[in-house]
Amino acid sequence: MEQAPWKNPADQEKRLLRRMLLEQRKALTPAQRCLLESDIARQVLAMSAYLQTQLVLLYLSTPWEIGTSILVAHALGLGKAVAIPRCYGQGEMDFCLFDDHRKLVPGFHGILEPPRETPALKVSEMTGAFCVVPALAADRQGYRLGYGGGYYDRFLLHFPGETAVLVREETVLEQLPREPFDHPVNWVVTEKRVIPAQTD
């Protein structure tokens, strides 16, 4: 029998940590967010996993996430294919090729995404791709604290490429509370460094 979320210690700890970190991120000024985006983008753009791939999977950031506008523009400028997420109910998500914001429509929680008629990429088409993942925090094993929907954990389970999570340096923790369905990434990227995930 599945345990109720409010009786799961890890889930409860995640909820409290998520609330605290989200408030901290919202307290950043526009200038601080802009500098953070620029410094993290600089780290990503120097990664071999990014430079060598021809397909980059990127989220379109909300005001409270680590910004990705520099990464989107850079990847398109280099002629790389860029794919962005499209969310459905029950934590399901796919990715579609992207080249123009004017083609997007409001989707889950009002976040812009490709319209439903846009073909989704197949998993077989993502071999060797580089996926940038949002989060509020991450630990040294590559596990992340997301926003609670489980979309990326489900998607990454079958993703055949390299993965990197973007977080502030001060939110890199020794170990996050962990649940069986949590899926780690390969790299943790902050404004100061790129950290390879340590395997257990």
HELIX and SHEET records of a PDB file:
HELIX    1   1 PRO A    5  LYS A    7  5                                   3    
HELIX    2   2 PRO A    9  LYS A   26  1                                  18    
HELIX    3   3 PRO A   30  LEU A   45  1                                  16    
HELIX    4   4 SER A   48  GLN A   52  1                                   5    
HELIX    5   5 SER A   69  GLY A   77  1                                   9    
HELIX    6   6 GLY A   89  GLY A   91  5                                   3    
HELIX    7   7 HIS A  101  LYS A  103  5                                   3    
HELIX    8   8 PHE A  108  GLY A  110  5                                   3    
HELIX    9   9 VAL A  123  MET A  126  5                                   4    
HELIX   10  10 TYR A  151  LEU A  156  1                                   6    
HELIX   11  11 GLU A  169  THR A  171  5                                   3    
SHEET    1   A 7 MET A  93  PHE A  98  0                                        
SHEET    2   A 7 ALA A  81  CYS A  87 -1                                        
SHEET    3   A 7 LEU A  55  LEU A  57  1                                        
SHEET    4   A 7 PHE A 130  PRO A 134  1                                        
SHEET    5   A 7 GLU A 162  LEU A 166  1                                        
SHEET    6   A 7 TRP A 187  VAL A 189  1                                        
SHEET    7   A 7 VAL A 194  PRO A 196 -1                                        
SHEET    1   B 2 VAL A 105  PRO A 106  0                                        
SHEET    2   B 2 LEU A 112  GLU A 113 -1                                        
SHEET    1   C 3 ARG A 144  LEU A 145  0                                        
SHEET    2   C 3 ALA A 137  ASP A 139 -1                                        
SHEET    3   C 3 VAL A 172  LEU A 173  1                                        
END                                                                             
